[in-house]
């Protein structure tokens, strides 16, 4: 793999970097947990999912006179290491169960959860259909990170799913788009599919299939291989376009032509 195959295409605050590698997009994120924890976490994301995670202790530089510069250099160095791992194809989803990753998950209970920890747990609980647990976890998460757009998006979906507050859930999901644009404009497109996924799910809980379909399609335009969106579309089913697309589905002409074509299809399959 050559140097030219890796291209950094944008930078974001807090030492996040967006990387394009052979047609795939990754976000390498470096997060400082604060001097009380004296740790940083480096994560690589692909399609919104963590494919690499490493936690580093920087207690040894806390009392150095040039501490801020050393910490900045450490963050940048660890990002460089993660990018090099991508270039050497050392990072892959199936390699997440490394010893360091397991230790990192165990360390979560010893320190304050980051918003990314919450997101990972929320996604896992949704996959297990554990509605009560995910609702309680999101209450805790929103107390810690009330303005995080990703958590807010999940909160809107679960509010509609568990409490049947459909209008409120949709409102919350829409709000998350505005916050994402303001907070993470440089990597906005990377997280937008998750927001469209949750908005679509929320529409579905309120039986707004047309709006749900539109939201899923917008997410799919940004991430054509998003498995969660593809699953939702498969469950939703894809309706055929009306005979006269410039008229509404409920228009009498479209209804009549729909019935006529249905009868013609039945005639053709008769023995």
N, C-alpha and C positions, 0 to 999 in steps of 0.2 A: 504494500500500500504506500503510495507516494505522498510527498508533502502536499502536492497540488490537489489531492483528493479531499483534503480537509479544509474547509473555508469557514472562518468566523464571519457571520453575516450581520450580527448586531450585538451591542452591549446593553445591559440594563443595570439599574442601581443595585447596591448590595452584592456586587461581584457575581452577577449572573451573566452567562454568555450563551448565545444561541449559535449552534454549530451545524453546518450542512456537510453531510458525509455521504457521497455516492447516492444522492437523491433522498436520503433520510435526514430528518431534522431532529436535533437533540438540544436540550437545555442543560447546561452544567451550572449548578447553583451552589454557592458557598455561603453558609449561614453561620454567623457568630452567635453563640448561645449566651454571651456576656461574660464579664470578668469573674463573676461569682462562680460560674460553672467552668470557666477557662477551657472551653472546648469549641471547636468548629466542626460543622458537618458538611461534607461535600457529597452532593447527589447528582446523578445524571438521569434525566427524564427522556423517555421516548414515548410520544403520543400520550402524554399525561401520566405515564406510569414510571415508577422508579426502577431503573435497571442497574444502578450502582449506588452504593452508599458507603461512606467512610467517615469515622469520627476521630478527631485528633485533639489531644490535650496540649495546651500551650502554657501551662503553669510555669515552665522554666523561663519564659520571657516576660512574665508579669512585672518584675521589678527592674527591668532594663530601662535606661533613660530614653532610648528610642523605641519604646514599646509599640507605639502606633504604627511606625514604619515597619517594624518586624512583623506585626500582625497582618498588615496589608500584604507584605511580601509572602507571608505564609499562605494566605488565601489564594493569591495569584499562582503560587507554586503548585498548590494542590489542584487548582483548576487545570494547570498545564499537564500535571500527571494524569488527570482524568481524560484529557483530550488525547494524550499520547496512548493511553489504554484503548481509546476508541480507534485510533489509527492502527494499532496492532491487533485489533479485533479481540481484545482481552475482556471487553465488556459485552455481555449478552444477557437477555432476560433469564435464561436457564441457569446462569451462574450467580443468581442472587443469594443462594443459600450458602454463602461462604461463612467461615467462622466469624469474620469481622462483622458481617451483617447480623448474625444471630446475637453477637455480643451487643451490637448497636440497639437491637430491639429490646434486649434485657435492660439496657441502660435507660430506656425510656421511662421505666417505672421509678428510676432513682432521681430523675430530674424533671423539670417542668416540660410538659409536652409542647412541641412546636406545632404550628398550624398544619405542617405537612404530616406530622404524626397523626393528627386528628383525621386528616383527609384519607390517609391509608386505612385507618380503622373504620371510618364511615363507609368507604367503598367495600371493604370486606364484609361488613354487617349487611349492607344492601344486597350483596351477592348471596348471602345466607338467608335473606328475607327476614332478618331479625328486627322487626319494626320497632318494638318497644325499646330495645337496647340502643338502636341507632338514634331514636328520638331523644333518649336521655343523654347520650353522648354528645349530640349536637347542642343541647341546652348548655352543657358544660363548655363545649368548644366556642360557642358564640359569646359566652361570658368572658372567655380569655381573648378571643379575636373577633370582636363584634363587626369589624369593617373588612374582614377578609372576603373577597368576592367568591372564591371557590366554596368556602364553607357556607356562605350566605346562599349560594345557589342550591346546595344540598338541603339547607334549612328550608327553603321555599318548597322544594319537592316533598320533603318529609312532612311539612306542615299540612300540605294538601292530602298526602297519603294517609297519615295517621289521624289528624284532627278534622279531616274533610273540609278544611278551610281553603277551598279551591281558589277563590278570587285573591285572597291574601297570599297564598302560595305563589300564584302567577305574578303578583305585584313584587314579591320579594325576589323572585328569579329575574325579573326585568331589571330590578335595581342593581343586581350583581353585575350586569353588563356595564353600567355606568361607572361603578366602582373599579372594575377591572381596567377600563379605559384610562381612568385617572391615575391608578396606582402602578399598572404594569403595561404601559402603552407599547414598549418595545418588544415585549413577548406576548402581547395580547392575543395574537392569532394562535399561539400554542395552546392556550387554555380555553379559547372560545368554544371548541367542540364539546368540552365538558359542560359549559353553561347552556349550550343549545340542547344537549342531551337531557339535562335536568329540567329545562323549560318545557321540552317536548313531553317528558314524563309527567310533568305537572299538568299540562293541558289534557293529557290522557286521563288522569284521575278525575278531571272535571268533565270528561266525555266530549272534549273538543278535539275530535280526531283530525279535522282539517288543519287546525292550528298546530297540532302535534306533528303531523306529517311535514308541514312547512318548516318547523323548527329542526326536525331530524335531518331534513334535506340540506338546510343551511350548515349544520354541523358536518354532514358528510362531504359537502363541497370543500371544507377545510381539511378534513381528514378522511379520505376515501376508504381507508381500511379500518376505521374505528369499529371494533367488534361490538361494543355496547350499543352503538347507534344502529348497526346492521341488525342486531338481534331485535331491537325495538321495532324497526321497520318490518321485519319478518313477522313479528307478532301482530303488528297493526294491519298488515296486508296492503298491497298496492292496488288501488282502484284504477280501472281503465279510464282514460280521458273521455269526457262526454262526446257524443257524435258531433255536436256543434260546439267547439271549445270556446267560442265567443259568447255563448249563452250559458246561464247557470245550469247546474245539474237539475234543479227543480223546475226549469222551464218546460212547459207542456211538450214542445217539440223534441227536446232531449229525452223526456220520459217515454214518448211514443216511439222514437227511434230505438231506444233501449229495449223496449218490449218487443219491437219488430225484429231486431237483430237476434234477440234471445230465442224467439220462435223459429227463426231461420236456422240457427245453429242446432236446435233440437231436431228439425226436419232432416238436416244433413246426416245426423248420426243414427237415424232410424234404419233398421235392416230392410 
